[in-house]
């Protein structure tokens, strides 16, 4: 059995938000390998987060963010209890999402929120663009599908790369928070304001 250092247990506890016992158990299961323990806890946490997605999230916060005097945003993020809504971790997450909305200017929360006629119009524009380039045949539909996915990732909040870590989608960040705080959470809505627009 690996020699588990108390410093590593505390470090893992602080990094993941779990209790000392859970941190120690994770390190033991990983044979004392800190990085492996973090990865395993992350995988287990995301699996738990997916299980929580059916639970009602009716508490939460509405938060506004101002960037200078020209851009502002307001977000509503829900969780299951007022207890979690009052935690610093939840408040920090809500603030980060409001900051992201101000900076990245998404148009919809998720792909499911995009009206069918808007998607159809965008597909037509892509089709015309490809026809103007002389592309024809079966490949056109696959190219259009790829272009639509890219376009959706640019305009949907949950699909965008987080402004402070572009390699992490906002949706993944949300799932990590669900795993960390132990409650279902959802980004209900947002609004973005820019002076003159």
C-alpha positions as CSV (number, residue, x, y, z in Angstrom):
1,X,0.0,0.0,0.0
2,X,1.3,3.4,-1.0
3,X,2.5,5.9,1.7
4,X,-0.1,8.7,1.6
5,X,1.1,12.0,2.8
6,X,-1.2,14.3,4.8
7,X,-0.1,17.2,2.7
8,X,-1.3,15.4,-0.4
9,X,-4.7,14.7,1.3
10,X,-5.1,18.3,2.2
11,X,-4.1,19.5,-1.3
12,X,-6.6,17.1,-2.9
13,X,-9.3,18.2,-0.5
14,X,-8.7,21.9,-1.3
15,X,-8.5,21.3,-5.0
16,X,-11.7,19.2,-5.3
17,X,-13.9,20.4,-2.4
18,X,-14.4,16.8,-1.0
19,X,-13.8,15.8,2.6
20,X,-10.6,14.5,4.1
21,X,-11.8,10.9,4.1
22,X,-12.8,11.0,0.5
23,X,-9.5,12.6,-0.5
24,X,-7.5,10.0,1.4
25,X,-9.6,7.1,-0.2
26,X,-9.0,8.6,-3.7
27,X,-5.3,8.8,-3.1
28,X,-5.2,5.2,-1.8
29,X,-7.1,4.0,-4.8
30,X,-4.6,5.8,-7.1
31,X,-1.6,4.3,-5.3
32,X,-0.5,7.7,-4.0
33,X,-0.4,9.3,-7.5
34,X,-1.9,12.8,-6.9
35,X,-2.6,13.5,-10.6
36,X,-4.3,10.2,-11.1
37,X,-6.5,10.7,-8.0
38,X,-7.6,14.2,-9.3
39,X,-8.5,12.7,-12.7
40,X,-10.4,9.8,-11.2
41,X,-12.4,12.2,-8.9
42,X,-13.1,14.4,-11.8
43,X,-14.5,11.5,-13.8
44,X,-16.6,10.3,-10.9
45,X,-17.8,13.8,-10.2
46,X,-18.9,14.4,-13.8
47,X,-20.8,11.1,-13.8
48,X,-22.6,12.1,-10.6
49,X,-23.3,15.5,-12.2
50,X,-25.0,13.8,-15.1
51,X,-27.3,11.8,-12.7
52,X,-28.3,15.1,-10.9
53,X,-29.5,16.8,-14.2
54,X,-33.1,15.6,-13.7
55,X,-33.5,17.2,-10.3
56,X,-35.4,20.5,-10.1
57,X,-33.3,23.6,-9.8
58,X,-35.6,26.4,-8.5
59,X,-33.3,28.4,-6.2
60,X,-30.3,30.4,-7.4
61,X,-29.2,33.9,-8.1
62,X,-29.7,36.7,-10.6
63,X,-26.4,38.6,-11.0
64,X,-25.3,41.6,-13.1
65,X,-21.8,42.5,-14.3
66,X,-20.6,45.8,-15.7
67,X,-17.6,46.1,-17.9
68,X,-16.7,49.8,-17.8
69,X,-19.7,51.9,-18.7
70,X,-20.4,50.5,-22.1
71,X,-21.1,46.7,-21.7
72,X,-23.2,45.0,-19.1
73,X,-24.8,41.6,-18.6
74,X,-27.3,39.9,-16.3
75,X,-27.6,36.2,-15.7
76,X,-30.0,33.9,-13.9
77,X,-28.4,30.6,-12.7
78,X,-30.5,28.1,-10.7
79,X,-29.5,25.5,-8.2
80,X,-31.6,23.2,-5.9
81,X,-31.3,25.0,-2.6
82,X,-30.8,28.4,-1.1
83,X,-28.0,26.9,1.0
84,X,-25.9,26.3,-2.2
85,X,-27.0,29.6,-3.7
86,X,-25.4,31.4,-0.8
87,X,-22.0,29.7,-1.0
88,X,-19.0,31.6,-2.3
89,X,-18.3,28.9,-4.9
90,X,-21.8,29.3,-6.4
91,X,-21.6,33.1,-6.3
92,X,-18.2,33.1,-8.0
93,X,-19.5,30.8,-10.7
94,X,-22.4,33.0,-11.4
95,X,-20.1,36.1,-11.6
96,X,-17.8,34.3,-14.0
97,X,-20.7,33.4,-16.3
98,X,-21.9,37.0,-16.2
99,X,-18.4,38.2,-17.1
100,X,-18.3,35.6,-19.9
101,X,-21.6,36.8,-21.3
102,X,-20.4,40.4,-21.4
103,X,-17.2,39.4,-23.2
104,X,-18.3,36.6,-25.6
105,X,-21.8,37.9,-26.5
106,X,-23.6,34.6,-26.9
107,X,-27.1,34.7,-28.4
108,X,-28.7,31.6,-26.9
109,X,-28.1,29.4,-23.8
110,X,-28.0,26.1,-25.7
111,X,-28.3,24.7,-29.2
112,X,-31.9,23.6,-28.2
113,X,-32.8,27.3,-27.8
114,X,-32.1,28.2,-31.4
115,X,-35.3,28.5,-33.4
116,X,-35.7,26.0,-36.3
117,X,-36.2,28.8,-38.8
118,X,-32.9,30.5,-37.7
119,X,-31.0,27.2,-38.3
120,X,-32.7,26.7,-41.7
121,X,-31.8,30.3,-42.7
122,X,-28.2,29.7,-41.7
123,X,-28.1,26.4,-43.6
124,X,-29.4,28.2,-46.7
125,X,-26.7,30.8,-46.4
126,X,-24.0,28.1,-46.1
127,X,-25.4,26.3,-49.1
128,X,-25.4,29.4,-51.2
129,X,-21.8,30.1,-50.1
130,X,-20.7,26.6,-51.2
131,X,-22.5,26.8,-54.5
132,X,-20.8,30.1,-55.2
133,X,-17.5,28.3,-54.6
134,X,-18.5,25.7,-57.1
135,X,-18.9,22.8,-54.6
136,X,-21.5,20.2,-55.4
137,X,-22.6,16.7,-54.5
138,X,-22.7,14.6,-51.3
139,X,-19.9,16.5,-49.6
140,X,-22.0,19.7,-49.6
141,X,-24.3,18.4,-46.9
142,X,-21.4,17.2,-44.7
143,X,-19.7,20.6,-45.1
144,X,-22.9,22.4,-44.2
145,X,-23.4,20.2,-41.1
146,X,-19.8,21.1,-40.0
147,X,-20.4,24.8,-40.6
148,X,-23.6,24.7,-38.6
149,X,-21.9,23.0,-35.6
150,X,-19.1,25.6,-35.7
151,X,-21.7,28.4,-35.9
152,X,-23.7,27.0,-33.0
153,X,-20.5,26.7,-30.9
154,X,-20.0,30.5,-31.5
155,X,-23.5,31.7,-30.6
156,X,-24.6,29.2,-27.8
157,X,-23.3,30.0,-24.3
158,X,-22.9,26.3,-23.2
159,X,-20.9,25.5,-26.4
160,X,-18.6,28.5,-26.2
161,X,-15.0,28.1,-24.9
162,X,-14.9,29.8,-21.5
163,X,-13.3,33.3,-21.8
164,X,-10.7,32.6,-19.2
165,X,-9.9,29.0,-20.5
166,X,-11.0,28.7,-24.1
167,X,-10.2,24.9,-24.1
168,X,-13.0,24.4,-21.6
169,X,-16.6,24.8,-22.8
170,X,-19.0,26.7,-20.5
171,X,-21.2,23.6,-20.5
172,X,-18.3,21.5,-19.1
173,X,-17.6,24.2,-16.5
174,X,-21.2,24.0,-15.4
175,X,-21.0,20.2,-15.1
176,X,-17.8,20.6,-13.0
177,X,-19.7,23.0,-10.7
178,X,-22.6,20.5,-10.4
179,X,-20.1,17.8,-9.4
180,X,-18.3,20.1,-6.9
181,X,-21.4,21.5,-5.2
182,X,-23.5,18.4,-5.3
183,X,-26.6,19.9,-6.8
184,X,-28.2,20.2,-10.2
185,X,-27.6,23.7,-11.7
186,X,-28.7,25.3,-14.9
187,X,-28.1,28.6,-16.6
188,X,-31.7,29.7,-17.1
189,X,-31.2,32.9,-19.1
190,X,-29.1,35.9,-19.7
191,X,-29.2,39.4,-21.2
192,X,-26.3,41.4,-22.6
193,X,-26.3,45.2,-23.1
194,X,-23.9,47.2,-25.1
195,X,-24.2,51.0,-25.4
196,X,-25.5,52.0,-28.8
197,X,-26.6,48.5,-29.8
